[in-house]
Amino acid sequence: MVTDFHFPVIKPLIIRHAEDAAFYWAQLDWTVASADVRFERVQHFNWLLTTHLNGLKVAGPTGRNISLTSLERWQKPGEAFCSVWLALQSSYTNIDDDVLKLICRHPDQLVRGAVSALAACSSDHFTKIAKHWSANNVAPAAQVIMLRAAALRNSIAVAQLDNPLPIYLQSKTSHVRAAACRACAVAGQPGNVIPLLREALSDPDLQVRAEASIALEKLGDMEAARPVLLQSVLAQATVYGGATGAIRAQASRRLQRWVRELAWLTPIGAPEARDLLALLPPRMALTFALWHGDLAHLPFVIDQLADEGVGRYAGWVWQTLTGIDLNANGLALPEPDPDPASLDPDQLITETRLDADSGHPQADQAAVRAATAASPHLVGRGKRVLLGREIDAKTALDLLENAPQAIRAMVAQMLNQAQSTVRINVRASTTEQRIAMNTLHDMFAPRAAA
């Protein structure tokens, strides 16, 4: 007699799957800003994450319960990602609500993980939950998750929400309005939302104003968007400067995103760019200079090399803008021998220490200044540059294949600005990225040959 066979569930092993899945999601989340991790390594992390998620899936209810317990205990976005991912695989209808209840207790910490799971899931799984979590009677956090996930997917995902975008743009909850602005940027028919986005530029909430300006920029209404985003960045810089702990981390993520968007929105040579560099915190100002890509700001970058707090980052920014490797060209200072006795234990984990750990060399400011002056091509030419040159489609695709994640993110922005057929998202699964990259290769190959 043949009976159904079920593999035994080894609980300690399933707990390990849950811990490791959350860990590898966090690794993938972190690598987006990495100056070292390349696509091949991202693929490896993605494979490890998928392996542990499948281990949880095979464990059935035990895997789901352990994942929920981990989410409740640790309250981290990696655990939220795992729980939402498992909920999407489950045939049980109540599991979605159980996960959502936990996320709604700590939305500031957990929404990012849930958005990531929904942005990366299959179309069938997204459709399964889209209307339920975006309905009028659900918690605002659920609507935020669905709107932001749809914005990361495409116009088809936006169309699967339970309401048209104008409903969310007029929500009483500012977080929902801000998330709706993001979704508007990928809406298939933006004509009916542009007037509402323009109204949102005067919204009482800072986040809504900023997201409305970014959405309008992506929809081509740049003149209306730029001054509002500029003021939003300056206001958020003040919030960031006065924040601490988890609030500061969230303020930092938001400010960095807005700064990158503003850098793309600001024309090369615009006078307000130089003023902005002086008004932003040094690290954010360096990020603006990098994403703006104007070599006229190299003197500012060089000035930051002497700042102990951002000097290593400034060196990497100079190197990335110019394409001149600091170590290979003798422009880096010798690394001091570590002296644990001299380290302040209260300062071990700071942004400066993280730079050092990521491998950025300490640039020799005098040598860098001299090298810049001796290189005629390192002069602002009114064009956006990366690695010392304007980036064409072939070079952009080569960088997507071979460059570290931090540079791939900038290249993806360039390609998304240049064409609207294929969107590159360096946070997407590596399978999705490979499909998009192959499609772009096919699109641009004839142009490169010509």
TAFENNOR-V155248 format. One line per field, one symbol per residue. ss: DSSP state (a for helix, b for strand, c for the rest). phi: phi as a letter, one per 30 degrees, with the letter a starting at -180 (. if undefined). burial: + if it has 9 or more other C-alpha atoms within 8 Angstrom, else -. A space follows every 50 residues. Layout:
BEGIN
ss->???
phi->???
burial->???
END
This chain:
BEGIN
ss->ccccccccccaaaaaaaaaaaaaaaaaaaaaccccccbaaaaaaaaaaaa aaaaaaaaccaaaaaaaaaaaaaaccaaaaaaaaaaaaaccccaaaaaaa aaaaacaaaaaaaaaaaaaaccaaaaaaaaaaaccccccaaaaaaaaaaa aaacaaaaacccccaaaaaccccaaaaaaaaaaaccccccaaaaaaaaaa cccccaaaaaaaaaaaaacccaaaaaaaaaaaaaaaaaaaaaccaaaaaa aaaaaaaaaaaaaaacccccaaaaaaaaaccaaaaaaaaaaaccaaaaaa aaaaaaccccaaaaaaaaaaaacccccccccbcccccccaaaccaaaccc aaaaaaacccccbcaaaaaaaaaccccccccccccbccbcccaaaaaaaa aacbaaaaaaaaaaaaaacccccccccccaaaaaaaaaaaaaaaaaaaac
phi->.cbdcbddcceeddddeddddddddddddddecdcbdceeddededdded dddddddddieddddddddddddchcddddedddedddddcddddedddd dddddbdedceeddeddddcdddddddecedddcddccdeedddeddddd ddcaddddddddbdeedddcddcddddddddddddcddbdedceeddddd dcedcdddddddddddddcjcddddddddedddddddddddccbhddddd ddedddddddddddddddjdddddddedcdeeddddddedddicddceed ddeddddedbeddedddedddcicddddciccddddddbedcddddcdcb ddddedddjddcddedddddddddceddbecibdbbhiadccdddddddd dbddeddeddddddddddacdbccbdcdddddddddddddeddceddddd
burial->-------------++-++++++++++++--++-++-+++--++-++-+++ -++-+++-+--+++-+++-++---++++++++++++++------++--++ -+++-++-+++++++++++-+---+++-+++-+++--+-+++++++++++ +++++-++-+++--++-++-+--++++++++++++++--+--++-+++-+ +-+--+++++++++++++--++-+++-+++-++++++-++--+----+++ ++--++-+++++++++-+----++-++--+-+-++++++++++++-++-- +++++----+++++++++++++++-+----++------------------ -+++++-+-++++++--++--+-----+-+--++++++----++-+++++ --+++++++++++-++-----+-+++-+-+--+--++-+++--++-----
END
